[in-house]
Amino acid sequence: MKIIRTLIIAAVLGAGFTSCSEDDLNPTSIFDNTTEPVQNEFDQWIWKNYTEPYNIELKYRFDDKESDMNYNVIPADYNKSIALAKLVKYLWMEVYEKLAGKEFLCTYCPKIFHFVGSPEYEKSGGSMVLGTAEGGLKITLFNVNALNVSSLDPEILNEWYFKTMHHEFSHILHQTKNYSTEFNNITAGKYYGAGWVNIDDATARLDGFVTAYASSAVDEDFVETIANYIVKSDAEWQQILNDAVGPDGDTSGRDAILQKLEMVTEYLANSWGLDIQAIHEEVQERQTHIDELDLVTLD
């Protein structure tokens, strides 16, 4: 790994300028993966707020076993990890607990949240990975170090983190209880596959997709519809619908998006007892209070 190679080079250079006896060396290796790190205040907060009540492990320390070795990424900043952990609890976990119950959250929520400091980029096409979900067990959020704690913008928070959270969680739900294949027929033949990176959101909306990424595959379309409706304000959602009307007045794109919203609404209600409108309203209300949160103090 690049980070290890850099540290080794630094150590060799340092040896050329100073000397020390073996007695001066710290016997604890920084690459020791066999010993549990000393629990700090944040670890104790995680136990109290994530692990004990919900059986969720939050990993913010860099662990190469948790990362894709095909990418160079950096660790998440300690203080920004604290802030994001509090935001995730307030804007995501508490929403589902309030509207679906603690048992639902404990049963279906991923057991590991993994924070990574930098973005991850696809080698083919160069698209940025905002988050990943692995078998319903782990959600990874990237670009934690870009979190601006002093100026919290809901639109940016949603784009980087919370749309991803709802997107990946919706994958877990439909992989557990699949949706009707009728959804596949709404915009059949219009999916771009890997070519979605070559179009923009405005173009995709004319074809009946809420985002360009939604046009990559049916499953992505399904969860993007859910995630965008939840996190977008009413004005932002209306803008998506407006964008989906062609310059000639063609409403087929808008009609397709509304049909998809109706189907995901029915799916969440019938399969999970979830009211997507209630989730949307709860998220919107909580977003108006994020500036009131203490994202620093651990209590």
VOBA-1610 file (N, C-alpha, C; in pm, whole numbers, padded with zeros to 5 digits, always signed):
BEGIN
Met+00083-00121+00000Met+00000+00000+00000Met+00085+00125+00000Lys+00036+00228-00061Lys+00112+00352-00073Lys+00144+00411+00063Ile+00048+00408+00156Ile+00071+00470+00286Ile+00181+00399+00363Ile+00186+00267+00353Ile+00291+00191+00421Ile+00426+00220+00359Arg+00430+00224+00226Arg+00556+00250+00157Arg+00611+00387+00195Thr+00525+00486+00209Thr+00568+00620+00246Thr+00626+00621+00386Leu+00563+00550+00477Leu+00611+00547+00615Leu+00746+00478+00624Ile+00765+00373+00545Ile+00893+00303+00548Ile+01004+00392+00496Ile+00978+00465+00387Ile+01079+00555+00332Ile+01115+00662+00434Ala+01013+00717+00501Ala+01038+00819+00602Ala+01124+00765+00714Ala+01100+00640+00752Ala+01179+00581+00860Ala+01325+00564+00821Val+01347+00523+00695Val+01485+00504+00648Val+01558+00638+00643Leu+01493+00741+00592Leu+01555+00873+00585Leu+01587+00924+00725Gly+01494+00902+00818Gly+01518+00948+00954Gly+01637+00880+01017Ala+01662+00755+00982Ala+01775+00683+01040Ala+01907+00742+00996Gly+01910+00811+00883Gly+02033+00872+00834Gly+02072+00996+00909Phe+01981+01055+00985Phe+02009+01180+01053Phe+02018+01167+01204Thr+01977+01054+01258Thr+01984+01037+01403Thr+02007+00892+01433Ser+02042+00863+01556Ser+02062+00725+01598Ser+02003+00709+01736Cys+01963+00588+01766Cys+01909+00560+01899Cys+01930+00414+01930Ser+01927+00382+02054Ser+01944+00244+02096Ser+01811+00172+02089Glu+01815+00038+02098Glu+01694-00040+02096Glu+01606-00005+02215Asp+01667+00043+02323Asp+01590+00079+02442Asp+01499+00199+02416Asp+01534+00282+02314Asp+01456+00400+02285Asp+01334+00370+02197Leu+01330+00251+02137Leu+01223+00219+02045Leu+01097+00178+02120Asn+00982+00224+02065Asn+00853+00185+02121Asn+00822+00043+02073Pro+00804-00050+02164Pro+00782-00190+02123Pro+00647-00214+02058Thr+00555-00117+02062Thr+00421-00135+02006Thr+00421-00099+01858Ser+00391-00193+01773Ser+00388-00169+01629Ser+00260-00097+01591Ile+00274+00003+01500Ile+00154+00072+01453Ile+00076-00016+01355Phe+00137-00126+01310Phe+00070-00216+01218Phe+00016-00341+01288Asp+00006-00334+01419Asp-00043-00447+01497Asp-00195-00456+01483Asn-00241-00562+01416Asn-00384-00582+01399Asn-00438-00688+01495Thr-00356-00731+01588Thr-00397-00838+01679Thr-00442-00786+01814Thr-00408-00661+01846Thr-00442-00604+01976Thr-00549-00498+01961Glu-00653-00508+02043Glu-00759-00408+02039Glu-00704-00274+02085Pro-00735-00163+02012Pro-00687-00032+02054Pro-00752+00010+02185Val-00683+00098+02257Val-00737+00149+02382Val-00865+00226+02352Gln-00968+00201+02428Gln-01097+00266+02408Gln-01090+00412+02451Asn-01117+00502+02357Asn-01117+00644+02390Asn-01261+00691+02415Glu-01278+00821+02433Glu-01409+00875+02466Glu-01510+00852+02353Phe-01463+00864+02230Phe-01552+00842+02116Phe-01595+00696+02108Asp-01502+00605+02131Asp-01537+00462+02131Asp-01646+00433+02235Gln-01633+00495+02351Gln-01733+00475+02456Gln-01868+00533+02414Trp-01864+00647+02344Trp-01989+00707+02294Trp-02054+00617+02190Ile-01973+00559+02101Ile-02024+00467+02000Ile-02092+00347+02066Trp-02029+00294+02168Trp-02087+00180+02240Trp-02223+00217+02298Lys-02230+00332+02358Lys-02353+00377+02426Lys-02464+00410+02327Asn-02428+00468+02211Asn-02529+00519+02118Asn-02554+00433+01994Tyr-02462+00343+01963Tyr-02477+00257+01846Tyr-02481+00109+01882Thr-02376+00064+01951Thr-02358-00080+01972Thr-02455-00138+02073Glu-02462-00077+02189Glu-02548-00132+02294Glu-02696-00128+02257Pro-02749-00015+02207Pro-02893-00012+02176Pro-02931-00079+02044Tyr-02841-00076+01945Tyr-02879-00122+01810Tyr-02792-00236+01756Asn-02691-00277+01830Asn-02598-00381+01784Asn-02528-00341+01655Ile-02490-00211+01647Ile-02421-00158+01530Ile-02278-00120+01568Glu-02183-00163+01488Glu-02043-00125+01508Glu-02009-00012+01412Leu-01955+00096+01464Leu-01912+00208+01380Leu-01761+00207+01375Lys-01706+00190+01255Lys-01562+00184+01236Lys-01515+00313+01171Tyr-01437+00389+01243Tyr-01384+00514+01188Tyr-01231+00509+01178Arg-01167+00419+01251Arg-01022+00402+01239Arg-00990+00333+01106Phe-00876+00368+01047Phe-00839+00308+00920Phe-00804+00161+00941Asp-00867+00076+00862Asp-00842-00068+00868Asp-00841-00118+00725Asp-00724-00157+00675Asp-00715-00194+00534Asp-00802-00314+00500Lys-00835-00396+00599Lys-00920-00513+00572Lys-01062-00470+00537Glu-01102-00352+00581Glu-01237-00303+00554Glu-01246-00226+00422Ser-01132-00198+00360Ser-01129-00115+00239Ser-01097-00199+00116Asp-01135-00149+00001Asp-01104-00212-00126Asp-00959-00179-00161Met-00876-00280-00171Met-00733-00259-00193Met-00702-00206-00333Asn-00802-00198-00419Asn-00780-00144-00553Asn-00778+00008-00554Tyr-00807+00071-00440Tyr-00814+00217-00434Tyr-00721+00270-00325Asn-00671+00391-00345Asn-00596+00460-00242Asn-00691+00554-00169Val-00713+00528-00042Val-00801+00611+00039Val-00727+00650+00166Ile-00781+00750+00237Ile-00717+00796+00359Ile-00812+00781+00476Pro-00759+00780+00599Pro-00845+00762+00717Pro-00941+00879+00737Ala-01048+00851+00806Ala-01144+00956+00841Ala-01089+01038+00957Asp-01106+01169+00950Asp-01066+01258+01057Asp-01146+01226+01183Tyr-01078+01228+01298Tyr-01141+01190+01425Tyr-01260+01280+01459Asn-01240+01411+01456Asn-01346+01504+01495Asn-01461+01505+01395Lys-01429+01490+01266Lys-01536+01486+01167Lys-01612+01354+01173Ser-01545+01249+01217Ser-01615+01123+01239Ser-01715+01136+01353Ile-01678+01207+01456Ile-01771+01232+01567Ile-01894+01307+01515Ala-01869+01414+01439Ala-01980+01495+01387Ala-02071+01412+01297Leu-02012+01333+01206Leu-02094+01255+01114Leu-02170+01145+01188Ala-02107+01085+01289Ala-02176+00983+01368Ala-02300+01040+01435Lys-02290+01162+01485Lys-02405+01226+01548Lys-02512+01260+01445Leu-02470+01306+01329Leu-02565+01339+01223Leu-02637+01213+01173Val-02564+01103+01156Val-02625+00979+01111Val-02730+00932+01211Lys-02697+00944+01338Lys-02792+00903+01442Lys-02917+00989+01437Tyr-02901+01120+01421Tyr-03014+01212+01426Tyr-03097+01210+01298Leu-03030+01211+01182Leu-03099+01226+01054Leu-03140+01094+00990Trp-03087+00983+01039Trp-03116+00855+00975Trp-03169+00751+01072Met-03088+00715+01171Met-03129+00609+01263Met-03255+00644+01341Glu-03258+00764+01398Glu-03373+00803+01480Glu-03499+00820+01396Val-03485+00849+01268Val-03601+00860+01179Val-03671+00724+01167Tyr-03593+00620+01135Tyr-03651+00487+01119Tyr-03699+00430+01252Glu-03626+00461+01358Glu-03672+00412+01489Glu-03806+00475+01526Lys-03821+00604+01501Lys-03945+00673+01535Lys-04062+00622+01452Leu-04042+00599+01323Leu-04152+00566+01233Leu-04174+00417+01214Ala-04071+00335+01238Ala-04085+00191+01216Ala-04060+00109+01342Gly-04001+00171+01443Gly-03976+00099+01567Gly-03832+00052+01581Lys-03790+00039+01704Lys-03652-00001+01732Lys-03623-00141+01682Glu-03723-00231+01692Glu-03702-00369+01649Glu-03671-00375+01499Phe-03743-00293+01421Phe-03718-00288+01277Phe-03574-00244+01250Leu-03532-00137+01318Leu-03397-00085+01297Leu-03293-00188+01337Cys-03312-00252+01451Cys-03215-00351+01499Cys-03208-00472+01406Thr-03321-00507+01346Thr-03327-00627+01262Thr-03266-00604+01124Tyr-03297-00490+01062Tyr-03262-00471+00921Tyr-03149-00372+00897Cys-03116-00293+00997Cys-03006-00198+00979Cys-02874-00274+00964Pro-02783-00228+00878Pro-02651-00292+00869Pro-02582-00294+01004Lys-02501-00395+01027Lys-02435-00411+01156Lys-02304-00335+01165Ile-02256-00285+01052Ile-02131-00208+01052Ile-02151-00082+00969Phe-02115+00033+01026Phe-02100+00157+00951Phe-01951+00186+00944His-01903+00211+00824His-01759+00228+00802His-01735+00365+00742Phe-01651+00446+00807Phe-01619+00581+00760Phe-01482+00582+00694Val-01474+00644+00576Val-01347+00660+00505Val-01329+00808+00476Gly-01207+00859+00493Gly-01184+01002+00483Gly-01196+01061+00345Ser-01154+00986+00243Ser-01146+01040+00107Ser-01250+00974+00016Pro-01272+01033-00101Pro-01360+00967-00199Pro-01291+00843-00257Glu-01368+00762-00326Glu-01317+00648-00399Glu-01364+00664-00543Tyr-01274+00644-00637Tyr-01309+00667-00777Tyr-01302+00536-00855Glu-01401+00515-00941Glu-01399+00400-01030Glu-01286+00416-01131Lys-01214+00307-01158Lys-01104+00314-01254Lys-01156+00331-01396Ser-01269+00268-01427Ser-01325+00282-01560Ser-01430+00392-01557Gly-01405+00500-01627Gly-01500+00608-01633Gly-01475+00718-01532Gly-01404+00684-01422Gly-01367+00785-01325Gly-01481+00834-01237Ser-01594+00762-01232Ser-01706+00806-01149Ser-01671+00788-01002Met-01727+00877-00919Met-01698+00876-00777Met-01795+00786-00702Val-01743+00703-00613Val-01826+00616-00530Val-01861+00692-00403Leu-01990+00713-00378Leu-02034+00786-00259Leu-02059+00693-00142Gly-02086+00566-00171Gly-02111+00472-00063Gly-02125+00333-00119Thr-02108+00234-00034Thr-02126+00095-00074Thr-02201+00021+00036Ala-02272-00083-00003Ala-02337-00172+00092Ala-02297-00314+00058Glu-02263-00392+00159Glu-02214-00527+00137Glu-02304-00628+00205Gly-02387-00693+00123Gly-02469-00803+00171Gly-02561-00767+00286Gly-02596-00640+00298Gly-02683-00599+00406Gly-02615-00590+00541Leu-02483-00610+00543Leu-02411-00613+00670Leu-02334-00485+00698Lys-02292-00414+00594Lys-02206-00297+00615Lys-02237-00188+00513Ile-02242-00064+00561Ile-02250+00052+00474Ile-02124+00134+00494Thr-02057+00166+00385Thr-01936+00250+00390Thr-01970+00387+00334Leu-01934+00491+00411Leu-01950+00629+00366Leu-01812+00688+00341Phe-01794+00747+00223Phe-01666+00805+00185Phe-01668+00957+00201Asn-01550+01016+00186Asn-01533+01161+00186Asn-01575+01227+00318Val-01554+01156+00426Val-01589+01209+00558Val-01513+01339+00587Asn-01391+01347+00539Asn-01308+01464+00570Asn-01354+01591+00499Ala-01449+01577+00407Ala-01504+01695+00341Ala-01618+01759+00421Leu-01658+01695+00529Leu-01767+01747+00611Leu-01729+01882+00670Asn-01810+01983+00642Asn-01786+02117+00694Asn-01876+02139+00815Val-01824+02113+00933Val-01903+02117+01055Val-01949+02258+01087Ser-01871+02358+01049Ser-01904+02497+01082Ser-02013+02555+00991Ser-02042+02488+00880Ser-02144+02538+00787Ser-02216+02418+00726Leu-02318+02370+00795Leu-02389+02251+00752Leu-02496+02286+00650Asp-02480+02233+00531Asp-02574+02256+00422Asp-02647+02125+00395Pro-02780+02119+00421Pro-02853+01994+00400Pro-02836+01935+00261Glu-02830+02021+00160Glu-02816+01971+00022Glu-02683+01897+00005Ile-02576+01953+00062Ile-02445+01889+00052Ile-02441+01762+00137Leu-02496+01770+00257Leu-02501+01652+00344Leu-02576+01537+00276Asn-02686+01570+00211Asn-02763+01466+00143Asn-02687+01408+00025Glu-02621+01495-00051Glu-02550+01448-00169Glu-02434+01356-00132Trp-02364+01390-00024Trp-02246+01313+00013Trp-02278+01192+00101Tyr-02377+01207+00190Tyr-02395+01103+00291Tyr-02536+01045+00298Phe-02637+01129+00312Phe-02767+01077+00353Phe-02851+01023+00237Lys-02837+01078+00119Lys-02900+01012+00005Lys-02837+00873-00013Thr-02707+00865+00011Thr-02638+00737+00004Thr-02691+00640+00109Met-02712+00690+00231Met-02763+00603+00338Met-02899+00544+00300His-02990+00629+00255His-03123+00580+00217His-03116+00491+00093His-03028+00526+00000His-03008+00445-00121His-02962+00304-00083Glu-02856+00296-00003Glu-02801+00165+00030Glu-02895+00084+00119Phe-02966+00153+00210Phe-03060+00081+00296Phe-03176+00027+00213Ser-03218+00102+00112Ser-03325+00054+00024Ser-03281-00070-00053His-03152-00077-00088His-03100-00200-00149His-03118-00317-00053Ile-03086-00296+00073Ile-03099-00403+00173Ile-03244-00450+00182Leu-03336-00354+00180Leu-03478-00389+00191Leu-03526-00470+00070His-03492-00424-00052His-03544-00497-00168His-03471-00629-00190Gln-03349-00641-00139Gln-03280-00769-00147Gln-03338-00869-00047Thr-03406-00818+00054Thr-03472-00904+00152Thr-03613-00941+00107Lys-03687-00841+00056Lys-03821-00864+00000Lys-03825-00789-00134Asn-03827-00863-00242Asn-03813-00799-00373Asn-03940-00724-00413Tyr-03922-00625-00498Tyr-04033-00546-00548Tyr-04092-00611-00673Ser-04209-00561-00713Ser-04279-00616-00830Ser-04199-00594-00958Thr-04198-00695-01045Thr-04127-00683-01172Thr-04195-00582-01265Glu-04315-00537-01228Glu-04382-00435-01308Glu-04301-00305-01311Phe-04221-00283-01206Phe-04136-00164-01203Phe-04040-00164-01322Asn-03993-00283-01360Asn-03895-00296-01469Asn-03948-00245-01601Asn-04080-00244-01616Asn-04140-00214-01746Asn-04164-00064-01769Ile-04152+00016-01663Ile-04188+00157-01675Ile-04099+00229-01776Thr-03968+00207-01766Thr-03875+00268-01862Thr-03787+00160-01926Ala-03848+00048-01958Ala-03774-00062-02022Ala-03711-00014-02152Gly-03588-00057-02174Gly-03518-00022-02297Gly-03448+00111-02293Lys-03461+00185-02183Lys-03399+00318-02175Lys-03278+00322-02082Tyr-03245+00211-02019Tyr-03133+00210-01925Tyr-03000+00219-02000Tyr-02907+00298-01945Tyr-02780+00324-02011Tyr-02670+00226-01970Gly-02691+00150-01864Gly-02585+00064-01814Gly-02466+00148-01771Ala-02345+00101-01802Ala-02223+00174-01763Ala-02214+00311-01831Gly-02291+00331-01938Gly-02287+00457-02008Gly-02356+00572-01936Trp-02412+00543-01817Trp-02480+00649-01742Trp-02384+00763-01709Val-02253+00735-01701Val-02156+00838-01665Val-02144+00944-01775Asn-02195+00915-01891Asn-02183+01008-02003Asn-02305+01099-02020Ile-02403+01086-01931Ile-02520+01172-01938Ile-02533+01251-01809Asp-02612+01357-01812Asp-02635+01435-01691Asp-02776+01410-01638Asp-02803+01463-01518Asp-02933+01439-01455Asp-03047+01492-01540Ala-03028+01610-01600Ala-03136+01670-01679Ala-03177+01580-01796Thr-03078+01521-01862Thr-03107+01430-01973Thr-03178+01305-01924Ala-03129+01252-01813Ala-03189+01130-01757Ala-03334+01153-01718Arg-03365+01271-01668Arg-03502+01299-01623Arg-03600+01301-01740Leu-03556+01346-01852Leu-03642+01344-01971Leu-03678+01201-02011Asp-03591+01106-01973Asp-03616+00964-02002Asp-03691+00895-01889Gly-03719+00970-01778Gly-03798+00911-01671Gly-03719+00862-01552Phe-03596+00915-01532Phe-03511+00877-01419Phe-03485+00999-01331Val-03482+00980-01199Val-03462+01094-01110Val-03318+01147-01116Thr-03223+01059-01147Thr-03082+01098-01162Thr-03021+01018-01275Ala-02905+01062-01320Ala-02834+00986-01423Ala-02799+00847-01372Tyr-02757+00838-01244Tyr-02720+00707-01189Tyr-02839+00611-01187Ala-02959+00665-01169Ala-03078+00580-01170Ala-03094+00509-01304Ser-03039+00568-01410Ser-03053+00508-01543Ser-02954+00396-01569Ser-02870+00364-01470Ser-02767+00261-01491Ser-02825+00120-01486Ala-02928+00098-01403Ala-02986-00036-01388Ala-03118-00024-01312Val-03202-00125-01325Val-03335-00121-01263Val-03325-00110-01112Asp-03240-00190-01049Asp-03228-00185-00903Asp-03183-00046-00856Glu-03089+00013-00929Glu-03042+00147-00892Glu-03153+00250-00912Asp-03231+00233-01015Asp-03345+00320-01041Asp-03444+00314-00925Phe-03472+00194-00878Phe-03568+00173-00770Phe-03523+00244-00642Val-03398+00224-00603Val-03353+00282-00476Val-03324+00432-00488Glu-03283+00476-00606Glu-03262+00620-00627Glu-03394+00696-00617Thr-03501+00636-00665Thr-03633+00700-00653Thr-03670+00718-00507Ile-03648+00614-00427Ile-03678+00621-00284Ile-03590+00726-00216Ala-03459+00716-00236Ala-03365+00803-00165Ala-03385+00950-00199Asn-03405+00979-00327Asn-03421+01119-00367Asn-03551+01177-00315Tyr-03658+01100-00317Tyr-03784+01154-00266Tyr-03773+01183-00116Ile-03703+01100-00042Ile-03692+01119+00103Ile-03611+01244+00136Val-03497+01263+00072Val-03407+01371+00116Val-03432+01504+00046Lys-03496+01502-00069Lys-03519+01628-00141Lys-03632+01706-00076Ser-03615+01838-00070Ser-03725+01923-00025Ser-03838+01918-00128Asp-03954+01965-00089Asp-04067+01966-00183Asp-04032+02046-00309Ala-03961+02159-00289Ala-03922+02242-00404Ala-03822+02169-00493Glu-03727+02098-00431Glu-03627+02024-00509Glu-03693+01909-00586Trp-03788+01841-00522Trp-03857+01731-00592Trp-03939+01785-00709Gln-04004+01899-00687Gln-04081+01960-00795Gln-03991+01999-00911Gln-03869+02041-00880Gln-03775+02077-00986Gln-03737+01954-01068Ile-03723+01840-01000Ile-03696+01715-01073Ile-03808+01687-01171Leu-03932+01703-01126Leu-04047+01679-01214Leu-04052+01780-01328Asn-04017+01904-01296Asn-04015+02007-01401Asn-03909+01974-01507Asp-03793+01929-01460Asp-03685+01894-01553Asp-03724+01778-01645Ala-03820+01696-01599Ala-03859+01577-01674Ala-03961+01606-01783Val-04000+01733-01797Val-04090+01773-01905Val-04008+01829-02020Gly-04027+01775-02137Gly-03948+01817-02252Gly-03982+01957-02298Pro-03892+02019-02375Pro-03915+02155-02425Pro-04038+02165-02515Asp-04080+02051-02569Asp-04200+02049-02653Asp-04325+02016-02573Gly-04308+02011-02439Gly-04422+01981-02354Gly-04445+01834-02329Asp-04355+01750-02378Asp-04368+01604-02359Asp-04356+01571-02210Thr-04457+01508-02153Thr-04458+01478-02008Thr-04426+01331-01979Ser-04380+01257-02077Ser-04357+01113-02056Ser-04252+01087-01949Gly-04148+01170-01942Gly-04046+01154-01840Gly-04103+01178-01701Arg-04178+01286-01685Arg-04240+01317-01556Arg-04339+01207-01516Asp-04418+01162-01611Asp-04517+01058-01583Asp-04450+00930-01535Ala-04336+00897-01596Ala-04264+00776-01557Ala-04210+00788-01414Ile-04155+00904-01380Ile-04102+00925-01245Ile-04215+00916-01142Leu-04330+00976-01172Leu-04443+00971-01080Leu-04496+00828-01066Gln-04494+00752-01174Gln-04537+00613-01167Gln-04441+00532-01081Lys-04312+00560-01094Lys-04212+00491-01011Lys-04230+00527-00864Leu-04256+00655-00836Leu-04278+00697-00697Leu-04399+00625-00639Glu-04504+00611-00719Glu-04622+00539-00671Glu-04590+00394-00639Met-04507+00332-00721Met-04474+00191-00699Met-04384+00171-00579Val-04285+00259-00560Val-04198+00243-00442Val-04277+00274-00314Thr-04372+00367-00324Thr-04457+00398-00208Thr-04538+00276-00167Glu-04598+00209-00266Glu-04676+00089-00238Glu-04587-00023-00185Tyr-04469-00036-00242Tyr-04377-00141-00197Tyr-04339-00123-00050Leu-04297-00003-00013Leu-04256+00021+00124Leu-04371+00001+00222Ala-04491+00043+00180Ala-04608+00028+00268Ala-04649-00118+00282Asn-04657-00189+00171Asn-04707-00326+00174Asn-04605-00427+00225Ser-04478-00405+00193Ser-04374-00501+00232Ser-04315-00473+00369Trp-04314-00344+00409Trp-04242-00307+00530Trp-04323-00222+00628Gly-04442-00183+00589Gly-04521-00097+00677Gly-04461+00041+00692Leu-04385+00085+00592Leu-04319+00215+00596Leu-04396+00315+00510Asp-04416+00434+00564Asp-04483+00543+00493Asp-04376+00638+00440Ile-04350+00633+00309Ile-04242+00714+00253Ile-04269+00863+00271Gln-04395+00902+00269Gln-04427+01043+00289Gln-04392+01086+00431Ala-04422+01001+00528Ala-04388+01032+00667Ala-04237+01038+00687Ile-04163+00948+00620Ile-04016+00951+00629Ile-03964+01081+00570His-04015+01116+00453His-03977+01241+00387His-04001+01361+00479Glu-04118+01369+00538Glu-04152+01484+00623Glu-04066+01487+00749Glu-04040+01372+00807Glu-03956+01367+00928Glu-03814+01412+00897Val-03759+01365+00785Val-03624+01406+00745Val-03619+01556+00718Gln-03717+01607+00647Gln-03719+01750+00616Gln-03725+01834+00744Glu-03807+01792+00839Glu-03819+01864+00965Glu-03686+01861+01041Arg-03624+01746+01049Arg-03498+01734+01123Arg-03386+01815+01057Gln-03390+01824+00925Gln-03286+01901+00855Gln-03289+02048+00894Thr-03405+02097+00935Thr-03414+02238+00974Thr-03352+02263+01111His-03316+02157+01182His-03263+02172+01318His-03117+02131+01331Ile-03052+02100+01220Ile-02915+02048+01233Ile-02818+02150+01290Asp-02845+02280+01270Asp-02756+02382+01325Asp-02767+02390+01477Glu-02868+02328+01534Glu-02886+02329+01679Glu-02812+02213+01746Leu-02763+02119+01668Leu-02697+02000+01723Leu-02559+02033+01775Asp-02521+01970+01884Asp-02383+01975+01934Asp-02308+01858+01870Leu-02224+01888+01774Leu-02152+01785+01702Leu-02008+01766+01752Val-01982+01822+01869Val-01846+01818+01925Val-01842+01741+02056Thr-01930+01775+02146Thr-01928+01718+02281Thr-01973+01573+02281Leu-01900+01490+02352Leu-01937+01350+02368Leu-01992+01331+02508Asp-02122+01300+02515Asp-02183+01282+02648Asp-02260+01150+02653
//
